[in-house]
Amino acid sequence: MRLGFNTSCTLTSTIEDEIPAIAAAGFEWVELRTPELREYLRRNSLASLRALLDGAGVRVGSINALEFVSFRGDGYAAVRDECDELCTWAAALGCEHVIAVPSPTPSRETTWDEIRSESVAVLSELGGVAAAHGVRLGFEPLAFGWCSVRTVAGALEILNAAGPHPVGLVLDLFHYALGGSRACELELIAPGQLAIIHVDDVVLGTNEATTDADRVFPGDGDLPLAELCRPLVAGGFDGLFSLELFRPEHWEWEPRRVAERGYATLAATAERAAH
């Protein structure tokens, strides 16, 4: 597995501050958030970012994320254009994946068949856009009650019907735990289908009241992270194993402090998952 750091963990810092900090902590892979990447590119070039990354010995594992890709109506053309833009950036940075996120469910009357049909059509097209750049699209179900695709099984049903360009699954353990997925759903993941695992922990409570801000470092919460990941590793997963937190109190820390704590807890989780 390749240990990665999602810059959601240091959301208020700049890329210029984040990259040296995560490299010093031991990370060789980073997931860059789309808003901060846009902000960096307003002031700098892709070439300068590539030089910053290369100088630190860090590679980009994903651009995160292309948000709310389905049920966009007249706004879908803008989604497709953004996908093309992000994939252009990804290719220039040697980045493997652009992550796509499902939209809110349009209404209470929206059926699963409608969600499945819409998602398959959108991901089939956007997967082709990514493939044209030599990039793979990753699809990440979200646990929140408003989201149209919440479970691993639901995401796999969509991905298995989408084509001809394969779209990978992004498995977030926070969303897995809160969205109603079951361990047996992980057995449905085909070899090579799992693109990225987002690693995070949470103190379990009332699911409906839990937010991204409740994520904690691996081992500080209640999730059996190593046990969940062990069969995936045994089944051949060797992709990006990436820390993704959205905890506001950590945004006040120096980036290196977050990265060092993150690397220690993530590496320990990866070690347990491998044995």
C-alpha angles and dihedrals in degrees: 000000000000113000112225139183122216111210090225082087090067098027099158095049126089126248089245089061097038102053098057090043096053092044090053089051091056103261119139097181133057135186110213121212115232098232094052091044090054090049092050092050091052087066103026143028132254087245091058091049091049089051091050091050095044091048091054095043092241127137128200113244097180147352106231116231153013096175132214099357100171135068091021098136111187089003094065093090088062090051091052091048091050090049089054091048095049092046090051089055091045092053091049090051096045089246119162103205145033111198120222123200126206121243130244115277106266096226144338088265094059109114129215089244089059092047091048094047094047093045094048092051094047097045092046090058098039091046087058091050090053094045091054087064095044090253130124123226116226122204119210121193115212125217098216116117093239094057121105095216114039109154139060091237092053093048092048092050088056096042093049090056096043119092176291089294111053116238117204129228120244108204115201111191093208090056092041091057097044102036100066099258118150131216091248089063090066088063089063093065109109121225109277093012096102107083105173138003115210107208122208138133133221138191102242118235134122104354094206090057096046117105137179088267089068094066114117137186116286109278095024094089141045104268119115091227099167092046091051093048099040097082090045091054091044088051091058106271108156101154135109114324100189136182112230119179131158099192113148095206090060090054087068092058124089107267092241092056091054092045095049093049089044094051093049095050095040094048090050091052092048091050092052092046091054094056 
